[in-house]
Amino acid sequence: MKIATSGGTGRVLARASLALVAGLAVATCPAVASPAPADPVPVAPPLPFPVPPAPPFLDPGFYNPDPARVAAAAPGEILSARQVNLANFWLIPLDVRAWQLSYRSTNTRGEAIPAVATVIVPHRPAPAGERSLVSFQFAEDSLSQNCAPSYALQMGSLPNPLNSVIGLEFIEVQSMLQLGHAVVVPDHQGPDAAYAVGPLGGRITLDGIRAAQNFDQAGLSGAATRTAMWGYSGGAIPTAHAAELQPEYAPELNLVGSATGGLLADIRAAVDYNNATSTFGGAVLGGLFGVAREYPEVDRFIERHMNPLGKGLRLVHEEQCVAVQFAAFPFVNIKGLFDYPGDPMRAPEMQAVLDELTLGNRGTPTAPLYIYQAPLDEAMPINAVNKLYDTYCQDPAATVSYTRDLFSEHGIAAVSGAGSVALWLNDRLNGVPAPAGCHNRDVYSQILDPGAFDAFVGALGHTLASALGMPV
């Protein structure tokens, strides 16, 4: 859909002279064509400074538009648009051009749903004169729509230390902006904050790419735009599923690469790995509750077989952001919260959903892949990722680069791998083909890769400079 502008540029009016202290942390559907051009949708101007944005639950007109209007739209079709001001950690303005798009996507039952994405375009010129696009999926890992990146990234949003991962990962987004690429950030958990539901997040991600590519102000080349995806941990879930879904769900996209790390490849293996043994047990339990929001059969199973303690923990997890999901109930005995006679993750009524959530069951993505994982990852079992690599590489057409970061764990690998990922994605977005075939390697730390440390330090330095008012 082509969009007409109404309103001015809406540059951020305040500049904070603060230094930013930040680091990096941590089903298929029938193919559908790109949305056809329709009547222009006006772009609302940004809120005047210092009016704060409304959280999603107080903004239903944008986040949950008329269902009939959503159903009448094509996947990826823009329903409304508005310009927004972005900031690092709610306060420090970022001088970029940014908009929010409300668009139509599809859930795992093939039903039309609304979705929201943030489109960010740097002021600096595009490499080689043609702007490429990165779809960045944050590790939202939350059970509240108010924890979504579209809200958390806005200047003046309510400070929420329980949602700190988005602020930290925003540095990676800015590293791609500094290289001249546009970025689209989908609220990939959807209107019900369905945490850890990869097939849903994958569709929302692909439709967010469609929406961004057809948004005039982004200055992109439609479906011909060279596009890549990046996500770590909770952001890797929708990213990896989107790569598998893309050949059938969105075949018109020019997807040139997809990078994932800290990857949940097999939800059964993750529950087994974290059950009563891991500090990340609460996060995995929260993911199970997120799956129940999208799959009624899982919700019925939980209601029928979860014991009172488990149901109490569910109440604590509900509507909480990432910090509570991770910090609450480490070493929780997930399977012990069920009265099911046997392993609840092997219950017959659960298997169809768990199969749908497991990567590798849809075949090998056609886009080149970069996978990075720590063997010491305390959340995501390395054996499941090794198995996924072997599964993909049975296809002679597969293009997969797989790095095991030996001296890292889940959080450290997010930092040590960021520079190498940014360089790999930048090559793909600038038209450099990925090495053909499958390649795997073991390294002490990816930050020792040629150019990776400089890329990492450069991302931090540019973020500090932007905090002092330098345009991106």
N, C-alpha and C positions, 0 to 999 in steps of 0.2 A: 504494500500500500504506500502510495506517495503522500507525504505530509506537508501541509502548508504551515508557515510560521505565523503566529500572532504573538506580539510581544517583542521586547528588546533582547539584548544579549544577556542581561542579568548577571553581569560580572559581580563577583563577591565584593561587598562594600568594605569589609573590614579585613585588615591584615594584622596577624598576631606576630610579635617579635619574640617568639618562644622557640626553644630548641626541642625537637622531638626526640624523646628517648624511646626507642622501639627496637624490637628484634623480630626475627621470623620464628613462628612456632609451627606450632603445629595446627511373552508379552509382546511382543512385537505388534505393529499395526500396519495396515495397508499403506503403501506409498502414497504421498500426497504431493501435489505440485505446489510451487510457490504461490502465496496469496496473490490474486489478481488485483490490479489497480482498482481503486474505488474512489468515492468522493473524498476529498481531502479532510483530514481530521485536524482541527486547530491545536497548536502547541501552547499550553498555558504558560504565562511568564512565571519566573521563580517568586517565592515568597519574599517580601521586602525584609531586609535585615532590621531588627533581630527577631522577627516572628519565627517561632520554632515550628517545625513540621509536625503534623499530627501522626501519632503512631497508627499502624495499620488498622487496629480494631476500632479506631475513631475515624477512619477514612474509608468507609465501605464503598462509596461511589467509585473510587479508583481501584481498590483492591478486590472488590466483589461486585462488579457491575451487574446489570439486569441479566439473568440467566438466558432469557430469550435472545438478547443481543449477542451474548457469547456463543450460543448454539448456532446462530445464523452466520457466524464468521468462519473463515477458513483457518486451519492451524497456522499460527504465526501472524495472523492479521492483527494490525494495531487497532485497538478500541479507543484509546485516548493517550495523550502525551503531555508532558509538562517539563519545563526546565527546572533544574534543581541546583543547589549549591552543595558541594561536597567538602568534607574536612577530615583530617586525621584526628582520630580520637575525639570526635564530636565538636572540637573547638578550633583547631588550627586550619584555616582555610586552604583549599587546594585550588590553584588557578588553572582550571581546565574548563572545557565545555561539557556539560553533562545534562542528561535528560532521563526521565523515567517513562517507560512505555508499559501500558496495560494492554495485554494481547491475549489471544485465544490459544489454548493448548489442549491436550488430551490426556485423560487419566488412564489407568491400566485396564479399565473396562470399556475403553473406546468412547467415553463420554466427554463432551466439551467442558472445559474448566477455564476460569480466568487465571492469568499469570502476570507477573510483574518483573521487569528487568531494568537495570540501570545501564545506560549507554554513555561511555566516556570517550571523548576525542581530545587529543593533545593539541596545543597551539602550534607546536613545531611541525614542519612539513613532513609529509609521508615519505618513506624511503622509496627511491626510484620514481617518485611522483604519483604512486598509486597506494592508497591506504589499505592495509590489511587489517584483519580483525582477530582478536583473541577472546574466546569465551572463557571467563575465569569463574570457577565454581568454588565458593568459600566453604570451609568446614563449619557450616552453620550448626549442625549437631544439636538442634534445639527442638522443643515441642511447643513453641509459641511463634505465631506469625510476627509478633513484635520484635523477635530476635533476627528477623530477616535482614540481609545486607542492604536492601533498598532503603530501609529506615536507618540502620546503624551507620551508614556512610554519610548521611546528610548532616550538614552543619546545623547545630542547634538541637539535634536529637537528644533525648534524655540520656545522660551519662549512665552507662551500665557496665560496671566492672565484671559482671557475670557473663558478658558477651565480648570478652577481650580478644578472642582469636581473630575476629573480623578486622579489628584495628591493626593487628600484627600482620596478617596476611595481605593487607592493603598495600604494603610495601612492594610485594611481588607484582600487584597490578600496576603500580607506578613504575616499576622497572620496564614493563612492556610499553607503557605510555612514553617513557623517556626515549625508547627506541623508535618512536613515531607511529606505533600501531594503535588503532582504536580498540577499546575493550568493552565487552558486554558482560554484565554480571547478573545472571538470573537468580530470582528467589526460587531455587530449584526444588524446595520442599513443597511448594504449592500452597493453596489457600488453607489447607488443614495442617500445615507444618508436619508433613509425613516424613519424619527423619529416617534415613537409611533405606528409603525405597528407591533403589537405583533405576528401575524401569520408568517410574513416574518422573524422577529427576532428569533422566535422559531425554524424555520427550519435551519437557519444559525447556531444557537447555537447547535442544535443536530448534524449537519454535522461537526461543529468544534470539538465536542467530538469524533466523528468517526475519524477525521483526526488525532487528538492528540493520540488516542489509537493505531493507526496504524503507528505512527512515531517511528522508532526504538530508536532514541536517548533519547526519553522520558522514556524508560525502563518500559513501562506499559504492561499489560497482554491482550491487545486487547479488544474485546467486553466483556470479563469477568471482566474487571477492575471495582472495586467499584467506582461509580461516583455520585457526587452530584452537585447541581446547587445553585447559590446564586445571588440575585439581589435586589436592593432597588430603589424605585421610577421609573425613566426611565429604570433602569436595571431590575426592577421587571416585566415590561411588557413582554419582550421576555422570561424571566425565567418562568413565569406562563403559557404562551402559549406553551412553549416547554414541560412543564410537561403534559399539556393536549394533545399535539400532539404526544408525545413519544410512547404510546402504539400502534399506527397505523403507524406513520412515521418512527420510529426507534426502533422497538420492541426488537431488539437484545441487546440493551444497558442494562447494569446492573445498573440501576438508583436507588440508595438507599435513596435519599432524595432531597428535593427542598425547599429552603427558600426564601420567598419574603416579603418585607415590603414596606410601603408607596405605596400601590398597586392601580393601575388604573384598577378596575374591570369592569367598565361600562362607556364607553366614553360619552354616552348621559348624564348620571348622572354627570359626571365630568364637562361637558360644562354647564349644568344647575347650578351646585354648584359654579362655578367660574365666571359665566357671570356677569360682572360689579360689583362684590363684593369681589374679591380676589386679593391679590398681585401676585398670580400665574397665573392670567388670560393670560398674555403674553405667558407663557410656554404652556398652553393648546391651545392657538391659533397657536403657532408654531407647536404643534403636529398635528393640523388639516391640516396645510400646508404639513407636512411630510406624512400624509396619502394620500394626493393628488398626491404625487410622485409615489406611488405604485398602486393606483387605478384610472384609467383614468376617470371613471364615477364621482368621487369626484372632480377631476381637472376640468372637464367640468362644473359641478355644480357651483364651485367657480367662474370660468370665466364668467359664464352666470349670476349669481345672486349676486356676491359680488360687493358692491358699490365702487366708486373711492377711498374713504378713506381706505377701506379694502384692495384693491389691492395695495395701497401705502404701507400699513403696511406689506404686503406680500413681497414687494421688500426689506424692511428693514430687515426682518427676514431671507431672503435667504442667504445661505452660512455663517451663523453666528453660533458660538459655544454657549454653554449652558448659559453663563452669560447673553448674550443679549436676549436669549429666555426667561429667567426668569425676568430680570430687565426691559426689554423694555415693556412699555404699561401695567403697573399694573392696575387693575380695568377696563380693557378694556371691553366694551360691545360687546362681540363676535357676538351675534345674531343681534345686531344693525348694523353690517357691511354688512348685506345682505338686498337686496330689495325683497326677497322672500315673498309672501303673506302668512304669518304664520310662524311657528317655522321651521327654516331651518333644524334642527336636526330631524324633523319628516317628511321631504319631502320624498315622495315615492321612488324617485330614489336614496336616501341615505340609505335606510333601510337594504338592503342586506349586504352592506359593514359594517355598524354599528353593525349588528348582528354578523358578522364574527369577529369583533374586541372585542366583549363582552365575557368575561370569563364565563364559566359554560355551554355554548351551545354545547360543544363537549363531555360532560360527565365528570366523576370524574377521575383525574389522578390515576394511579395505584401505583406510588411511594409515600412514606410518605411525608407530607407537613408540613412546619412550616410557619405560617403567623403571622406577627406582624404589628400592625396598631395603630396610635394615634387617639382617638376620636376627638381631637382638630386639626387634620391635616387640614391645610388651603388649601390644593391642591386636595386631594383625599377623597371623601366623605366616612365616616365610614359605612353609611347604605348600600352602594353597596358591601362593603367587608363582612358585616354581612350577607347579602343576599347570597353572593357567598359561604360562609361557610355553610349556611343552605342548599344550593343547593347540594354541594358536599356531605354533611352528610346524604342526603336522600339515598345514596348508602351504604348498610350495610357493604361493604368491604372498605369504606373510612378510611384512617389514616391521621387525620388532627389535628395539635396542633395550636390553635389560641390564641394569646395574644393581649389584648388591653392595651396600655401603657397610663395610664390616665393623667399623668402630663407632657406629651410631645406634641409637634406639629411635623410638617413634618421633619424639620432638626434635632431636638433634638432626635426624635425616631430613626433616623439613627445611632446616637451615642450610645444612651442608650441600643439599642437592639443588637449591634454588638457582644458583649461578649457572650450573651446567644446563638446567632445564631452560632457563631464559635464552642461553646461547643456542641450544638446539632448536627451540621454537623460532627464534629470530631467523635462523638459516632457512627453515621451512617457509616462513612467511615472506622471505625475500627471494624465493624461487630456487633455493639450493636443494636438490633432491636428497632424500635420506638414503643412506647406504642400503642397498637391496639385501633381502634375506634377514635371517635372525642372528643376532649377536648378543652374547651375554658376557659379563665381566665381574670380577670381584675387586673392589678398591678399598683402601683403608679409609678414605674419605673423599667424596666427590668435590669437596672444596679445593682439593689439590689438582683437579683437572685443569689443563691449560686454559687460562682466561677466566676460570670460575671465581677465584677469589676477587679478582678485579671487578667482575660483574657484581658480586655480592656487595663489596665496599662501595662501588659506584651507585648501586640502588639506595643504600643508606645515605650516602652523601647527597644525592639528588633529592631524596625525601626531606633531609634537613634543610636543603636550600629552598625547596618549595614551601616549607613551614615558615620561612622568612619572607615569602611573597614572590619568589621567582616563578614565572609561568612555566608550566610543564609543556 
